[in-house]
């Protein structure tokens, strides 16, 4: 099972929106059962990165992150969602 970390500035508002949309889109493609999603503040990424396979972030990620990072902004704007879901599925090998 793949684990996705969804991060935003505070770990509450925009990450929740991104998680909801990510779950909806992955379920629509039959991939929802293959993943676990957790949320955090962007500042918490370094302490959580070793426990996840992919990071979806709605803000800038600073530093050297050892896992793939995907922009979660399309989940907020509605523009480019399919492309982001394709990227998530590809990077996780689902």
Buried (B, 14 or more C-beta within 10 A) or exposed (E): EBBBBBBBBEBEEBBEBBBEBBBEBBEEEEBBEEBEBBBBBBEEBBEBBEEBBBBBBBBEBEEEEEBBBBBBBBBBEEEEBEEBBEBBBEBBEB
